[in-house]
Amino acid sequence: MLIIMLLILSNSMIQDAATPELGISPLNHKLTYTAGHKINLKFKGNNTSAHDLLLSYNLGSTIVNPQMKGSFVNYKIPQFIRNMSGMVKWQLGNTTQRGRFTITPVSQTVKMETYIGPPSIIAGNSDYSMAVSIPLDSLDNVQKDDTAVLFNYNKETTRTQNLSTVDNLIAFDYIYSTEKTGNILFAANVDEQFSKEFTVEIKAGLPVDFTLREA
């Protein structure tokens, strides 16, 4: 008799640990959203009321409580997550229902974070400086990979442009010295959004030995 009771109790505990899913199904989930837009994940089923939604995103994890209406349940993604570009993974409680979606940056660039260094190089066509530019949207998200960035240079009366693309959050270009000393003016842009203007100074190189001869 004791053995039978233990078996019944054990079976009951196993059923509690493995929550049945009773036809839980996602409704109209998208794979891609734009940063800043509202994101609601909806499900339908008879056993959704007990489940919280676990979200994993760039900076950590959080839990979203369900909002029930009849046999439907809705999860509103918090603003601090939907304002941030990147991949978001979700899991519905302790069920096997899970998925992911991607939040993309706002397409318009409103700011160019641009850095340059070193600020001075040696004349002679061999020394160089490096320019790094990070195009940002209105929510401070870096624009997606392959976004075109133009690097604009002005040396005396000569103007040149180099095209780069965003790769792993940055776009970059090399600024090589010329044979003559002077300044190179530089700015980066995406469409109509420009960075501030920078100056790279080209300084004289190291002195070399020379000989004075009588005429």
C-alpha positions as CSV (number, residue, x, y, z in Angstrom):
1,M,0.0,0.0,0.0
2,L,2.8,2.4,0.9
3,I,4.5,1.7,-2.4
4,I,1.3,2.5,-4.4
5,M,0.9,5.8,-2.5
6,L,4.5,6.7,-3.3
7,L,4.0,6.0,-7.0
8,I,0.9,8.1,-7.1
9,L,2.6,11.0,-5.3
10,S,5.6,10.7,-7.6
11,N,3.4,10.8,-10.7
12,S,1.6,13.8,-9.5
13,M,4.8,15.7,-8.9
14,I,6.1,14.9,-12.4
15,Q,2.8,16.3,-13.9
16,D,3.2,19.5,-11.9
17,A,6.7,20.0,-13.1
18,A,5.9,19.4,-16.8
19,T,3.1,21.9,-17.4
20,P,0.8,20.7,-20.2
21,E,0.5,23.1,-23.1
22,L,-3.1,22.5,-24.2
23,G,-2.8,24.0,-27.7
24,I,-0.9,27.2,-26.8
25,S,0.0,28.9,-30.1
26,P,1.5,32.3,-31.1
27,L,-0.7,34.7,-33.1
28,N,0.8,36.8,-36.0
29,H,4.3,37.1,-34.6
30,K,6.7,39.0,-36.7
31,L,10.4,38.3,-37.1
32,T,11.4,41.9,-37.5
33,Y,10.4,45.2,-35.8
34,T,11.7,48.7,-36.0
35,A,13.1,50.3,-32.8
36,G,10.7,52.5,-31.0
37,H,7.6,50.8,-32.3
38,K,5.1,49.0,-30.1
39,I,5.7,45.2,-29.8
40,N,2.9,42.9,-28.5
41,L,3.3,39.2,-28.5
42,K,-0.1,37.4,-28.5
43,F,-1.0,33.8,-27.9
44,K,-4.1,31.7,-27.9
45,G,-4.8,28.7,-25.7
46,N,-6.5,27.4,-22.5
47,N,-3.4,27.3,-20.4
48,T,-1.8,30.7,-20.9
49,S,-2.9,32.5,-17.8
50,A,-0.3,31.0,-15.5
51,H,2.7,31.8,-17.8
52,D,5.1,34.7,-17.6
53,L,7.1,35.5,-20.7
54,L,10.9,35.4,-20.3
55,L,12.8,37.8,-22.6
56,S,16.6,37.7,-23.2
57,Y,18.0,40.8,-25.0
58,N,21.4,42.5,-25.5
59,L,21.9,43.6,-21.9
60,G,20.3,40.8,-19.9
61,S,16.9,39.2,-19.2
62,T,13.5,40.3,-17.9
63,I,10.1,38.8,-17.2
64,V,6.9,40.2,-18.7
65,N,3.5,39.5,-17.0
66,P,0.6,38.3,-19.1
67,Q,-2.6,40.3,-19.9
68,M,-5.5,38.0,-20.3
69,K,-8.7,38.5,-22.4
70,G,-10.8,35.4,-22.8
71,S,-8.7,32.6,-24.3
72,F,-6.1,35.1,-25.6
73,V,-3.1,36.4,-23.8
74,N,-1.0,39.5,-24.6
75,Y,2.6,40.4,-23.6
76,K,3.6,44.1,-24.0
77,I,7.3,44.3,-24.6
78,P,8.8,47.1,-22.4
79,Q,9.9,50.3,-24.0
80,F,13.6,49.9,-22.8
81,I,13.8,46.8,-24.9
82,R,11.9,47.9,-28.0
83,N,14.0,51.1,-28.2
84,M,17.2,48.9,-28.5
85,S,18.2,47.3,-31.7
86,G,19.3,43.7,-31.7
87,M,18.0,40.2,-31.3
88,V,15.4,39.3,-28.6
89,K,14.7,35.7,-27.5
90,W,11.5,34.7,-25.7
91,Q,10.2,31.7,-23.9
92,L,6.7,31.2,-22.6
93,G,7.0,30.1,-19.0
94,N,8.1,26.5,-18.5
95,T,6.5,25.4,-21.8
96,T,8.4,24.5,-25.0
97,Q,7.0,27.6,-26.7
98,R,9.9,29.8,-27.6
99,G,11.1,32.1,-30.4
100,R,13.0,35.2,-31.3
101,F,12.7,38.4,-33.2
102,T,15.0,41.2,-34.3
103,I,14.7,44.9,-33.7
104,T,16.3,47.0,-36.4
105,P,17.5,50.6,-36.0
106,V,15.4,53.6,-37.3
107,S,16.5,54.0,-40.9
108,Q,17.2,57.8,-40.6
109,T,20.7,58.7,-39.2
110,V,20.5,61.7,-36.9
111,K,24.0,61.7,-35.4
112,M,27.5,60.8,-36.4
113,E,29.9,59.8,-33.6
114,T,33.3,60.3,-35.2
115,Y,36.8,59.9,-33.9
116,I,40.3,60.3,-35.4
117,G,43.8,59.5,-34.3
118,P,46.5,60.3,-34.1
119,P,45.8,63.9,-34.9
120,S,49.2,64.5,-36.5
121,I,51.3,62.4,-38.9
122,I,54.6,62.6,-40.6
123,A,55.0,63.7,-44.2
124,G,56.2,61.2,-46.7
125,N,53.3,59.0,-47.9
126,S,54.0,56.3,-45.3
127,D,52.5,57.5,-42.1
128,Y,48.7,57.5,-41.5
129,S,45.9,58.3,-39.2
130,M,42.6,56.4,-38.7
131,A,39.1,57.8,-38.8
132,V,36.2,55.9,-37.2
133,S,32.6,56.9,-37.6
134,I,29.5,55.5,-35.9
135,P,26.1,56.5,-37.5
136,L,23.3,56.6,-34.9
137,D,19.5,56.8,-35.2
138,S,17.2,58.9,-33.0
139,L,17.3,56.2,-30.2
140,D,21.1,56.0,-30.2
141,N,21.2,52.7,-32.1
142,V,24.1,52.1,-34.5
143,Q,22.9,51.8,-38.0
144,K,22.8,48.2,-39.4
145,D,25.8,46.6,-41.2
146,D,26.5,47.7,-44.8
147,T,25.2,51.2,-44.2
148,A,27.2,53.4,-46.5
149,V,29.4,56.1,-44.9
150,L,31.3,58.7,-46.9
151,F,34.7,60.0,-45.7
152,N,35.4,63.5,-47.1
153,Y,38.9,65.0,-47.3
154,N,40.1,68.4,-48.3
155,K,43.9,69.1,-48.8
156,E,44.6,72.5,-50.1
157,T,42.6,72.6,-53.3
158,T,42.1,68.8,-53.7
159,R,38.9,67.2,-52.5
160,T,38.5,63.4,-52.3
161,Q,35.9,60.9,-51.0
162,N,36.3,57.4,-49.8
163,L,33.3,55.1,-49.3
164,S,33.1,52.7,-46.4
165,T,30.3,50.7,-44.8
166,V,29.3,49.9,-41.3
167,D,30.7,46.5,-40.1
168,N,30.4,45.3,-36.5
169,L,29.1,48.7,-35.3
170,I,31.7,51.0,-37.0
171,A,32.9,52.4,-40.3
172,F,36.5,53.4,-40.7
173,D,39.1,54.7,-43.2
174,Y,42.8,55.4,-43.2
175,I,44.2,58.9,-43.8
176,Y,47.6,58.7,-45.4
177,S,50.2,61.5,-45.2
178,T,51.3,63.4,-48.3
179,E,54.8,64.5,-49.3
180,K,54.2,68.1,-48.2
181,T,53.4,69.4,-44.8
182,G,50.0,71.0,-44.1
183,N,46.6,70.1,-42.9
184,I,44.0,67.6,-44.1
185,L,40.4,68.5,-43.3
186,F,38.0,65.6,-42.7
187,A,34.3,64.9,-42.1
188,A,32.1,61.9,-42.4
189,N,28.5,61.7,-43.5
190,V,25.5,59.4,-44.1
191,D,23.1,61.0,-46.5
192,E,22.6,64.5,-45.3
193,Q,23.9,63.9,-41.8
194,F,27.5,65.1,-41.3
195,S,29.9,64.8,-38.5
196,K,31.9,67.8,-37.2
197,E,35.0,68.7,-39.1
198,F,38.4,67.3,-38.0
199,T,41.9,68.4,-38.8
200,V,44.9,66.0,-39.3
201,E,48.2,67.9,-39.3
202,I,51.0,66.7,-41.5
203,K,54.3,67.5,-39.9
204,A,57.8,67.5,-41.3
205,G,59.7,64.2,-41.0
206,L,63.0,63.5,-39.3
207,P,66.0,65.4,-40.6
208,V,68.5,63.5,-42.9
209,D,72.2,64.0,-43.3
210,F,73.3,66.5,-46.0
211,T,76.6,67.9,-47.3
212,L,77.4,71.5,-48.2
213,R,79.8,71.8,-51.1
214,E,81.6,74.8,-52.5
215,A,80.2,76.2,-55.7
